[in-house]
Amino acid sequence: MKKLPIGKQDLPALIGDGYVYVDKTEYIYRLLDAGPYLFLSRPRRFGKSLLISTLYEIFRGNKALFKGLWIEDKIDWAPYPVIRVDFNEIDYRVQPLEYALSRQMDDIAAQYGLEIPGEQTSKDKFSHLLETLGSSDKKAVVLIDEYDKAITDFLGEDEERIRENVRTLKNFYGTLKSLDRYIHFVFITGVSKYGRVSIFSDLNNLNDITIHPDFAVLLGWTQEEMERYFDDRLSDLARHFKLDRSDLLENIRAYYNGYSWDGEHRVYNPYSLLNFFHHKAFRNFWFATGTPTFLTKLLRQQLIPAYELENFRANDFLLESADVHHIGLHALMLQTGYFTIQKITLSRDLSPLYHLGYPNREVRLSFLQNILAAYLDRPVDVTDVTLTQRMRRFLAEGDLPNFFALLSSIFASVPYQITRTEESYFHSVTHVVLALTGHVVHSEIPTNQGRMDAVLDAGERVYIFEFKLRESADAALAQIHERGYPERFRAAGKPLTLVGVAFDVEAKNVREWKAVEG
């Protein structure tokens, strides 16, 4: 077996040392024709740095490295001068970003045997490099990796540092527009898109290919790629888990597949998949590399119920909302990888409507655990995960007294300063708890008589929940009956349990509940 390239982001080292390389050069070839100014946003750990490394070797004319790959005989391999700016290598935390950028310009100049005269700003040094390198027989190529890292690293921590870094970057990148005549190709990657407004507002020729269908699988691995390049490891894992290959693939698909930027083609996050192959265990590998504390904080600040995250619809305006000082939760969740585009439909005016949701089981369950921890105001690693496991068992067994005893203990654990008195708050906490049981749960289901608050399929039984504030559990049950909610579930042949729940505004907890067979 070839070695697993966990953490490998340098193409020469990856290929030279015998690691698996999933050949993406056909899509990179399309990228070269789509220029000359391109921007691509993808979540962390998705292969952006490896893509930058691959482009660097292509533009440096390193044909030998691509022997046997798709692109080997498709281009002329003429070398270009390349200015490669990698914000993963810039130390902007302990020193000002301007100083760190200036040092990197000096390092790039040294690579080409150049010396930048005098004391100059990072922008001036960048300009000097472009003019010098781009004045030869070949114009310069500019590759920028993680352009927004000096901003995202300070989100929710230091607003003044963010403003300072935005000003620095806006000034630095402004060079690209004024020196276009020296530039052959520009490619910029990052996690977020808010820099396009805050940083690249002067660069009006920057083409955003983030959700362009031609590049939907440029990064990440498709199902076919996963099965082709890791065939031997899949056979080994089927023996390890004592599963048929088809059953193993279905479990892997449910847990790790599902990222999409066109609503049609779906890919795996390479980091999760590689770690799954290495550890031979279904764990939350990608999610563990970064905590969504800032997102759960926004969720509470913007008063967005957790159940609204399950199937959210957005238009182009929301997807493009990119102001670093006024960040929308849904757009940021898509850009950071906690949401994906599940499908795209057309509105009446033929404009696209994006259906957003969690990409897979890893992200959904992990994010919900973080939401519950945020409600309880405690670190996620000390949140009692056995609690939801017990609730799962109680629901499967129809043991509602013990289920509601645990639900009440959760509401009682929420700090007073976090609790609210709207029905959506009680509904949101209950939805998170129900979803974390692992059963299939849907909230706010539309019918011709109104919306059902929550429906949970526990395998052998279906529960229909109705929540009330300042009304009784009997009133909740009456609404279920009067509006005929159970009718759409009878065809499945499963027993139905109808549950009315009344919440107490003063106690901020469950006041009473009643259940009847449906």
Secondary structure, 3 states (H helix, E strand, C coil): CCECCCCCCCHHHHHHCCECCCCCHHHHHHHHHHCCEEEEECCCCCCHHHHHHHHHHHHCCCHHHHCCCHHHHCCCCCCCCEEEEECCCCCCCCCCHHHHHHHHHHHHHHHCCCCCCCCCCHHHHHHHHHHHHCCCCCCEEEEEECCCHHHHCCCCCCHHHHHHHHHHHHHHHHHHHHCHHHEEEEEEEECCCCHHHHCCCCCCCCEECCCCHHHCCCCCECHHHHHHHCHHHHHHHHHHHCCCHHHHHHHHHHHHCCECCCCCCCEECHHHHHHHHHHCCCCCCCHHHCCCHHHHHHHHHCCCCHHHHCCEEECHHHHHCCCCCCCCHHHHHHHHCCCEEEEEEECCCCCEEEEEECCCHHHHHHHHHHHHHHHHCCCHHHCCHHHHHHHHHHHHHCCHHHHHHHHHHHHHHCCCCCCCCCHHHHHHHHHHHHHHCCCEEEEEEEECCEEEEEEEECCCCEEEEEEEECCCHHHHHHHHHHCCHHHHHHHHCCCEEEEEEEEECCCCEEEEEEEEEC
